[in-house]
Amino acid sequence: MNNVIHIAIAKKILDSDLKPALEIELRLSNDKKVVASSGEGESRGRDEGILENVDTAIKNFANLKKRFYELKKFNQKQFDSDLFDLYKEKIIGINTALTASIAHLKAMAIFERKELWQLIQAEFNLPTKLIKPQVICVLAEGGKHSKNKIKLGIQEISIIGLDKIAQAKKILVELLNKEGIKFDDGLEGGVAPQTSDTQKILSVLSNFYLALDIASQTRLSKDDVNFLLENNNIKIVEDPFDQNQTDEWENLQKQNNILVVADDLTVTRTDLIEKYKNCFNGIIIKPTQAGTVTRTIDAIFLARQFDKKIIVSHRGRETMDDFLADFAIAINSDYVKFGNPSQKERKVKYDRIEKILK
Protein backbone atom coordinates (compact mmCIF):
# COMPACT_ATOMS: atom_id res chain seq x y z
CA MET A 1 0.00 0.00 0.00
CA ASN A 2 1.35 3.42 -1.00
CA ASN A 3 2.03 6.24 1.41
CA VAL A 4 -0.78 8.82 1.45
CA ILE A 5 1.36 11.86 2.27
CA HIS A 6 4.34 12.76 0.08
CA ILE A 7 5.50 16.04 1.60
CA ALA A 8 5.04 17.56 5.06
CA ILE A 9 6.23 21.09 5.75
CA ALA A 10 6.19 23.25 8.88
CA LYS A 11 6.11 27.03 8.41
CA LYS A 12 5.98 30.18 10.51
CA ILE A 13 3.03 32.47 9.82
CA LEU A 14 1.67 35.54 11.59
CA ASP A 15 -1.53 35.45 13.61
CA SER A 16 -4.14 38.19 14.08
CA ASP A 17 -1.84 39.98 16.55
CA LEU A 18 1.12 39.72 14.15
CA LYS A 19 2.83 37.16 16.36
CA PRO A 20 4.30 33.85 15.15
CA ALA A 21 2.05 30.83 14.70
CA LEU A 22 2.74 27.35 13.36
CA GLU A 23 1.34 26.19 10.03
CA ILE A 24 1.61 22.63 8.71
CA GLU A 25 1.20 21.91 5.00
CA LEU A 26 0.68 18.39 3.69
CA ARG A 27 0.98 17.46 0.02
CA LEU A 28 -0.92 14.28 -0.68
CA SER A 29 -0.43 11.35 -3.03
CA ASN A 30 -3.42 12.54 -5.11
CA ASP A 31 -1.59 15.84 -5.79
CA LYS A 32 -3.84 17.84 -3.48
CA LYS A 33 -2.67 19.69 -0.40
CA VAL A 34 -4.05 20.75 2.98
CA VAL A 35 -2.95 23.51 5.33
CA ALA A 36 -3.61 23.70 9.06
CA SER A 37 -2.83 26.24 11.77
CA SER A 38 -4.24 27.10 15.17
CA GLY A 39 -4.54 30.13 17.43
CA GLU A 40 -3.05 30.83 20.83
CA GLY A 41 -4.48 32.38 23.96
CA GLU A 42 -3.27 35.66 25.43
CA SER A 43 -5.11 34.72 28.61
CA ARG A 44 -4.54 31.09 29.63
CA GLY A 45 -5.90 28.87 32.36
CA ARG A 46 -3.27 27.63 34.79
CA ASP A 47 -4.00 23.98 33.94
CA GLU A 48 -3.57 24.40 30.19
CA GLY A 49 -1.03 22.36 28.26
CA ILE A 50 2.52 23.49 27.54
CA LEU A 51 3.03 25.50 24.36
CA GLU A 52 6.00 25.16 22.07
CA ASN A 53 7.86 28.11 20.58
CA VAL A 54 7.18 28.20 16.82
CA ASP A 55 10.89 28.21 15.92
CA THR A 56 11.40 25.19 18.16
CA ALA A 57 8.41 23.44 16.62
CA ILE A 58 9.82 23.91 13.12
CA LYS A 59 13.29 22.82 14.21
CA ASN A 60 11.90 19.63 15.77
CA PHE A 61 9.41 18.92 12.98
CA ALA A 62 11.32 15.78 11.95
CA ASN A 63 9.56 13.94 14.80
CA LEU A 64 6.21 14.58 13.13
CA LYS A 65 7.33 14.46 9.51
CA LYS A 66 8.34 10.83 9.93
CA ARG A 67 4.89 9.92 11.23
CA PHE A 68 3.16 11.68 8.36
CA TYR A 69 5.37 9.93 5.81
CA GLU A 70 4.72 6.51 7.35
CA LEU A 71 0.94 6.82 6.94
CA LYS A 72 -0.55 4.28 4.55
CA LYS A 73 -4.11 4.86 5.70
CA PHE A 74 -5.87 7.35 7.92
CA ASN A 75 -6.93 6.62 11.48
CA GLN A 76 -7.65 9.84 13.35
CA LYS A 77 -7.98 8.34 16.80
CA GLN A 78 -4.73 6.40 16.53
CA PHE A 79 -2.86 9.34 15.03
CA ASP A 80 -4.13 11.62 17.80
CA SER A 81 -3.12 9.07 20.44
CA ASP A 82 0.40 9.02 18.99
CA LEU A 83 0.50 12.82 18.96
CA PHE A 84 -0.48 13.06 22.60
CA ASP A 85 2.17 10.50 23.52
CA LEU A 86 4.72 12.79 21.87
CA TYR A 87 3.33 15.69 23.88
CA LYS A 88 3.52 13.77 27.16
CA GLU A 89 7.12 12.87 26.34
CA LYS A 90 7.79 16.61 25.86
CA ILE A 91 8.83 16.05 22.25
CA ILE A 92 6.19 18.46 20.91
CA GLY A 93 4.04 21.21 22.41
CA ILE A 94 0.26 21.20 22.77
CA ASN A 95 -0.05 23.73 19.92
CA THR A 96 2.01 21.56 17.57
CA ALA A 97 -0.04 18.49 18.47
CA LEU A 98 -3.32 20.20 17.61
CA THR A 99 -2.05 21.66 14.32
CA ALA A 100 -0.83 18.20 13.25
CA SER A 101 -4.14 16.65 14.33
CA ILE A 102 -6.14 19.11 12.22
CA ALA A 103 -3.83 18.61 9.23
CA HIS A 104 -4.33 14.83 9.42
CA LEU A 105 -8.11 15.28 9.64
CA LYS A 106 -8.18 17.60 6.62
CA ALA A 107 -6.10 15.15 4.57
CA MET A 108 -8.44 12.33 5.54
CA ALA A 109 -11.46 14.39 4.43
CA ILE A 110 -9.94 14.90 0.99
CA PHE A 111 -9.25 11.20 0.51
CA GLU A 112 -12.76 10.29 1.65
CA ARG A 113 -14.28 13.06 -0.50
CA LYS A 114 -16.18 14.56 2.40
CA GLU A 115 -16.59 18.04 3.74
CA LEU A 116 -14.60 18.42 6.96
CA TRP A 117 -17.71 18.63 9.14
CA GLN A 118 -19.12 15.52 7.46
CA LEU A 119 -15.94 13.58 8.15
CA ILE A 120 -15.93 14.62 11.82
CA GLN A 121 -19.51 13.40 12.22
CA ALA A 122 -18.71 10.10 10.50
CA GLU A 123 -15.39 9.48 12.26
CA PHE A 124 -16.79 10.11 15.74
CA ASN A 125 -20.31 8.69 15.23
CA LEU A 126 -22.01 12.05 15.77
CA PRO A 127 -25.61 12.91 14.85
CA THR A 128 -25.84 14.03 11.22
CA LYS A 129 -28.33 16.85 11.80
CA LEU A 130 -27.18 20.42 11.26
CA ILE A 131 -27.99 23.09 13.84
CA LYS A 132 -27.05 26.76 13.58
CA PRO A 133 -25.26 27.78 16.78
CA GLN A 134 -25.94 31.07 18.50
CA VAL A 135 -23.09 33.56 18.25
CA ILE A 136 -21.37 35.21 21.20
CA CYS A 137 -19.66 38.17 19.53
CA VAL A 138 -17.19 40.33 21.41
CA LEU A 139 -17.98 44.04 21.55
CA ALA A 140 -15.73 45.55 24.25
CA GLU A 141 -12.43 44.26 25.60
CA GLY A 142 -10.38 44.85 28.73
CA GLY A 143 -8.01 42.88 30.95
CA LYS A 144 -5.26 41.09 28.99
CA HIS A 145 -7.13 41.83 25.75
CA SER A 146 -6.41 45.55 25.99
CA LYS A 147 -3.03 47.27 25.72
CA ASN A 148 -4.33 50.43 27.41
CA LYS A 149 -3.02 51.46 30.83
CA ILE A 150 -6.58 52.27 31.92
CA LYS A 151 -8.89 49.44 30.92
CA LEU A 152 -12.05 47.54 31.76
CA GLY A 153 -11.76 45.28 34.79
CA ILE A 154 -13.21 42.32 32.88
CA GLN A 155 -11.88 40.69 29.74
CA GLU A 156 -14.85 40.80 27.38
CA ILE A 157 -18.35 42.20 26.98
CA SER A 158 -20.11 40.34 24.18
CA ILE A 159 -23.41 40.57 22.36
CA ILE A 160 -25.44 37.40 21.82
CA GLY A 161 -26.35 37.47 18.13
CA LEU A 162 -24.03 38.37 15.26
CA ASP A 163 -26.77 40.44 13.63
CA LYS A 164 -26.82 42.79 16.66
CA ILE A 165 -23.13 43.64 16.80
CA ALA A 166 -23.11 46.62 14.39
CA GLN A 167 -25.95 48.38 16.25
CA ALA A 168 -24.34 47.70 19.63
CA LYS A 169 -20.98 49.05 18.46
CA LYS A 170 -22.64 52.22 17.16
CA ILE A 171 -24.28 52.81 20.55
CA LEU A 172 -21.05 52.12 22.42
CA VAL A 173 -18.91 54.41 20.25
CA GLU A 174 -21.46 57.21 20.60
CA LEU A 175 -21.23 56.89 24.39
CA LEU A 176 -17.43 56.93 24.37
CA ASN A 177 -17.30 59.97 22.11
CA LYS A 178 -19.89 61.79 24.21
CA GLU A 179 -17.94 61.06 27.42
CA GLY A 180 -14.58 61.90 25.84
CA ILE A 181 -13.30 58.37 26.48
CA LYS A 182 -10.58 57.31 24.07
CA PHE A 183 -10.60 53.78 22.69
CA ASP A 184 -8.45 51.45 20.65
CA ASP A 185 -8.85 48.06 19.01
CA GLY A 186 -8.97 45.07 21.34
CA LEU A 187 -7.13 41.83 20.76
CA GLU A 188 -10.15 40.10 19.19
CA GLY A 189 -11.38 43.04 17.12
CA GLY A 190 -13.64 44.61 19.71
CA VAL A 191 -13.48 48.13 21.16
CA ALA A 192 -10.96 48.62 23.98
CA PRO A 193 -12.08 51.73 25.90
CA GLN A 194 -9.68 53.65 28.11
CA THR A 195 -11.88 53.41 31.18
CA SER A 196 -12.15 51.10 34.16
CA ASP A 197 -15.88 51.82 34.54
CA THR A 198 -17.40 48.54 33.31
CA GLN A 199 -20.89 49.49 34.50
CA LYS A 200 -20.86 52.66 32.38
CA ILE A 201 -20.36 50.51 29.28
CA LEU A 202 -22.97 47.96 30.29
CA SER A 203 -25.55 50.63 31.09
CA VAL A 204 -26.01 51.62 27.43
CA LEU A 205 -26.39 48.01 26.29
CA SER A 206 -29.55 47.17 28.22
CA ASN A 207 -31.49 46.36 25.03
CA PHE A 208 -29.11 43.52 24.12
CA TYR A 209 -28.58 40.06 25.55
CA LEU A 210 -25.07 40.17 26.97
CA ALA A 211 -22.30 37.72 27.79
CA LEU A 212 -19.40 38.57 30.10
CA ASP A 213 -16.00 36.92 30.18
CA ILE A 214 -14.73 38.02 33.55
CA ALA A 215 -11.61 35.79 33.37
CA SER A 216 -10.44 34.47 36.70
CA GLN A 217 -7.18 36.45 36.49
CA THR A 218 -9.08 39.73 36.93
CA ARG A 219 -10.02 38.62 40.45
CA LEU A 220 -13.22 40.58 40.87
CA SER A 221 -14.78 40.18 44.29
CA LYS A 222 -17.94 38.14 44.78
CA ASP A 223 -19.85 41.37 45.45
CA ASP A 224 -18.54 43.00 42.25
CA VAL A 225 -19.53 39.98 40.17
CA ASN A 226 -23.00 39.84 41.70
CA PHE A 227 -23.49 43.58 41.16
CA LEU A 228 -22.75 43.26 37.44
CA LEU A 229 -25.06 40.26 37.07
CA GLU A 230 -27.93 41.76 39.06
CA ASN A 231 -27.93 45.16 37.37
CA ASN A 232 -27.53 44.28 33.70
CA ASN A 233 -29.13 42.16 30.98
CA ILE A 234 -26.54 39.39 31.28
CA LYS A 235 -27.47 35.91 30.09
CA ILE A 236 -24.00 34.30 30.08
CA VAL A 237 -21.05 34.73 32.42
CA GLU A 238 -17.71 33.03 31.83
CA ASP A 239 -15.13 32.35 34.54
CA PRO A 240 -16.84 34.52 37.19
CA PHE A 241 -14.62 33.28 40.03
CA ASP A 242 -11.23 31.72 40.68
CA GLN A 243 -11.16 27.92 40.50
CA ASN A 244 -10.61 27.74 44.27
CA GLN A 245 -13.98 29.43 44.89
CA THR A 246 -16.06 26.36 44.10
CA ASP A 247 -18.82 27.29 46.56
CA GLU A 248 -19.36 30.56 44.70
CA TRP A 249 -19.45 28.74 41.36
CA GLU A 250 -21.98 26.21 42.61
CA ASN A 251 -24.26 28.83 44.15
CA LEU A 252 -24.25 30.94 41.00
CA GLN A 253 -24.95 28.10 38.59
CA LYS A 254 -28.07 27.16 40.57
CA GLN A 255 -29.69 30.36 39.34
CA ASN A 256 -31.96 29.43 36.45
CA ASN A 257 -31.69 32.75 34.62
CA ILE A 258 -28.00 32.65 33.71
CA LEU A 259 -25.58 30.34 31.93
CA VAL A 260 -22.44 29.97 34.07
CA VAL A 261 -19.60 28.99 31.77
CA ALA A 262 -16.29 27.33 32.63
CA ASP A 263 -13.13 27.97 30.64
CA ASP A 264 -10.09 28.49 32.88
CA LEU A 265 -11.74 26.11 35.35
CA THR A 266 -11.88 23.12 32.98
CA VAL A 267 -9.56 23.93 30.02
CA THR A 268 -11.22 21.26 27.81
CA ARG A 269 -9.91 18.43 30.01
CA THR A 270 -12.11 15.47 30.93
CA ASP A 271 -10.62 15.11 34.41
CA LEU A 272 -11.43 18.73 35.27
CA ILE A 273 -14.90 18.55 33.72
CA GLU A 274 -15.60 15.60 36.03
CA LYS A 275 -14.07 17.34 39.05
CA TYR A 276 -15.95 20.62 38.65
CA LYS A 277 -19.19 19.38 37.05
CA ASN A 278 -21.35 20.97 39.76
CA CYS A 279 -19.82 24.40 39.24
CA PHE A 280 -21.08 25.26 35.76
CA ASN A 281 -23.85 24.63 33.27
CA GLY A 282 -22.03 25.75 30.15
CA ILE A 283 -18.49 25.02 28.99
CA ILE A 284 -15.97 26.60 26.64
CA ILE A 285 -14.46 24.06 24.28
CA LYS A 286 -11.07 25.00 22.84
CA PRO A 287 -9.25 22.36 20.78
CA THR A 288 -6.01 24.24 21.50
CA GLN A 289 -6.43 23.28 25.15
CA ALA A 290 -7.14 19.61 24.47
CA GLY A 291 -4.26 19.16 22.03
CA THR A 292 -5.98 16.86 19.53
CA VAL A 293 -9.33 16.60 17.78
CA THR A 294 -10.06 13.28 19.52
CA ARG A 295 -9.39 14.61 23.01
CA THR A 296 -11.61 17.61 22.24
CA ILE A 297 -14.45 15.30 21.20
CA ASP A 298 -13.93 13.27 24.39
CA ALA A 299 -14.38 16.43 26.46
CA ILE A 300 -17.59 17.28 24.59
CA PHE A 301 -19.01 13.78 25.07
CA LEU A 302 -18.41 14.00 28.82
CA ALA A 303 -19.82 17.53 29.13
CA ARG A 304 -22.94 16.42 27.27
CA GLN A 305 -23.36 13.48 29.66
CA PHE A 306 -23.64 16.12 32.40
CA ASP A 307 -26.12 18.13 30.29
CA LYS A 308 -23.82 21.13 29.80
CA LYS A 309 -24.24 23.68 27.00
CA ILE A 310 -21.33 23.66 24.56
CA ILE A 311 -19.53 26.79 23.35
CA VAL A 312 -16.85 26.17 20.71
CA SER A 313 -14.31 28.95 21.02
CA HIS A 314 -11.36 30.51 19.22
CA ARG A 315 -8.33 31.98 21.00
CA GLY A 316 -7.26 35.55 21.65
CA ARG A 317 -4.81 35.37 18.76
CA GLU A 318 -6.16 33.56 15.71
CA THR A 319 -5.19 32.42 12.20
CA MET A 320 -7.04 32.15 8.90
CA ASP A 321 -7.79 28.46 9.44
CA ASP A 322 -11.58 27.94 9.48
CA PHE A 323 -11.47 24.43 11.02
CA LEU A 324 -13.35 25.67 14.11
CA ALA A 325 -16.43 26.44 12.02
CA ASP A 326 -16.61 22.91 10.60
CA PHE A 327 -15.94 21.51 14.05
CA ALA A 328 -18.70 23.55 15.70
CA ILE A 329 -21.25 22.46 13.08
CA ALA A 330 -20.15 18.83 13.26
CA ILE A 331 -20.66 18.58 17.03
CA ASN A 332 -23.88 20.65 17.05
CA SER A 333 -22.41 23.31 19.31
CA ASP A 334 -24.99 25.39 21.17
CA TYR A 335 -22.89 28.54 20.76
CA VAL A 336 -19.76 29.71 18.95
CA LYS A 337 -17.35 32.37 20.10
CA PHE A 338 -15.07 33.49 17.29
CA GLY A 339 -14.42 37.16 18.13
CA ASN A 340 -15.42 40.28 16.22
CA PRO A 341 -15.80 39.89 12.43
CA SER A 342 -13.87 43.13 11.90
CA GLN A 343 -10.76 40.91 11.90
CA LYS A 344 -10.39 38.66 8.88
CA GLU A 345 -9.19 35.74 11.04
CA ARG A 346 -12.58 35.82 12.84
CA LYS A 347 -14.76 36.62 9.82
CA VAL A 348 -13.50 33.62 7.87
CA LYS A 349 -14.95 31.32 10.54
CA TYR A 350 -18.37 33.02 10.57
CA ASP A 351 -18.40 32.94 6.76
CA ARG A 352 -17.62 29.22 6.76
CA ILE A 353 -20.58 28.50 9.05
CA GLU A 354 -22.89 30.40 6.73
CA LYS A 355 -21.55 28.47 3.73
CA ILE A 356 -22.08 25.10 5.43
CA LEU A 357 -25.64 25.95 6.44
CA LYS A 358 -26.62 27.62 3.16
Helices and strands as residue ranges (DSSP letters): E 5-14, E 20-28, E 33-37, H 54-59, H 62-69, H 76-88, H 94-111, H 116-123, E 134-141, G 143-145, E 156-160, G 162-164, H 165-179, E 183-185, E 191-193, H 198-203, E 210-213, G 216-218, H 222-230, E 234-238, H 246-253, E 259-262, H 270-275, E 282-285, H 287-290, H 293-305, E 309-313, H 323-330, E 335-337, H 344-357
